[in-house]
Structures are given as structure tokens and as C-alpha cells.
């Protein structure tokens, strides 16, 4: 699911249609007026809903005056963002 550590949010386990709403709500609780880094290094499985989830978290953060950046995205997620033409809408954490 989602845990906070070292100033980041870590998503763990699968990110699929079956748990997307739970992840959306859990992540949304952390999105405030600052920069948030969401780390995908512990994700075990993804499907196309992961891109929608990332875009929605980004939208929610902007509404609240904040920003979301993503870290440790695997090749599968990067391929999906490219396939859907949204790679420029997903901010990548440079650290």
C-alpha cells in the first residue's frame, strides 16, 4: 500500500485496477501544499491504471497548491506513459 518514510511516500505491492481506488485515497491524504515525492521502488506489479493514478495524484496536488514528483519508475510504467503520450505530464524526481 502506501507508507511514509524519509520524506517520501512509498507505494508497495501491486498497482492494478483491483486496488487503484484504495491507493488513490491513501495517497491523496498526503497531498498538501508542498512538494511530495512518490517512490515506486517497492511496486511489484502494474497495469495501465498506474498512469491514471499518477495523473490524478498530480492533479490533486496542484489543486492544493502542491506538486508531486515520482521516483524509481520502472520501465513498464515509463513505457505506458510514452504509449499514452503523457510522459511530459509526469514529473520525475531528480534525486
C-alpha positions as CSV (number, residue, x, y, z in Angstrom):
1,X,0.0,0.0,0.0
2,X,1.4,3.4,0.9
3,X,3.8,4.3,3.7
4,X,5.7,7.5,4.6
5,X,9.4,7.3,5.3
6,X,12.4,9.6,4.8
7,X,10.2,12.4,3.5
8,X,8.8,10.2,0.7
9,X,5.7,8.2,0.1
10,X,6.5,4.6,-0.8
11,X,4.0,2.6,-2.9
12,X,4.4,-1.1,-2.3
13,X,2.8,-4.2,-3.8
14,X,0.6,-4.2,-6.9
15,X,-0.8,-1.1,-8.6
16,X,-3.7,-2.5,-10.5
17,X,-7.3,-1.9,-11.2
18,X,-8.2,-4.0,-8.2
19,X,-6.6,-1.6,-5.7
20,X,-6.5,1.7,-7.6
21,X,-9.2,3.4,-5.6
22,X,-7.7,2.4,-2.3
23,X,-4.3,3.7,-3.4
24,X,-5.8,6.9,-4.8
25,X,-7.5,7.7,-1.4
26,X,-4.5,6.7,0.6
27,X,-2.1,8.8,-1.4
28,X,-4.5,11.7,-1.5
29,X,-4.3,12.1,2.2
30,X,-0.7,13.2,1.9
31,X,-1.0,15.7,-0.9
32,X,-0.8,19.1,0.6
33,X,0.8,22.4,-0.2
34,X,4.3,21.2,-0.7
35,X,6.4,19.0,-2.9
36,X,5.7,15.3,-2.5
37,X,7.8,12.5,-3.8
38,X,6.1,9.2,-4.5
39,X,8.5,6.4,-4.8
40,X,7.6,3.3,-6.8
41,X,10.7,1.2,-5.9
42,X,8.6,-1.3,-3.9
43,X,5.9,-1.8,-6.6
44,X,5.6,-5.5,-7.5
45,X,3.1,-5.3,-10.4
46,X,1.5,-2.6,-12.5
47,X,-1.1,-2.2,-15.2
48,X,-2.4,0.8,-17.2
49,X,-4.3,2.2,-14.2
50,X,-1.0,3.2,-12.7
51,X,-0.7,6.0,-15.2
52,X,-4.2,7.3,-14.4
53,X,-3.3,7.1,-10.7
54,X,-0.2,9.1,-11.1
55,X,-2.0,11.8,-13.2
56,X,-4.8,12.0,-10.6
57,X,-2.3,12.4,-7.7
58,X,-0.6,15.2,-9.7
59,X,-3.9,16.9,-10.3
60,X,-4.9,16.7,-6.6
61,X,-1.6,18.1,-5.6
62,X,-1.9,21.1,-8.0
63,X,-5.4,21.8,-6.7
64,X,-4.0,22.0,-3.2
65,X,-1.1,24.3,-4.3
66,X,1.5,21.5,-4.2
67,X,3.4,19.3,-6.6
68,X,4.0,15.6,-7.0
69,X,7.2,14.1,-8.4
70,X,7.7,10.4,-8.9
71,X,10.8,8.3,-8.3
72,X,12.1,4.9,-9.3
73,X,9.5,4.3,-12.0
74,X,10.2,1.0,-13.7
75,X,10.5,0.5,-17.4
76,X,6.9,-0.8,-17.7
77,X,5.5,2.5,-16.3
78,X,7.7,4.6,-18.4
79,X,6.6,2.6,-21.5
80,X,3.0,3.1,-20.6
81,X,3.4,6.9,-20.1
82,X,5.1,7.1,-23.5
83,X,2.4,4.9,-25.1
84,X,-0.3,7.2,-23.8
85,X,1.6,10.3,-24.7
86,X,1.6,11.7,-21.1
87,X,5.3,11.4,-20.2
88,X,5.6,15.2,-20.1
89,X,2.8,15.4,-17.5
90,X,4.6,13.0,-15.1
91,X,7.2,14.9,-13.1
92,X,10.3,12.8,-12.3
93,X,12.2,13.4,-9.1
94,X,15.9,14.1,-10.0
95,X,17.3,12.8,-6.7
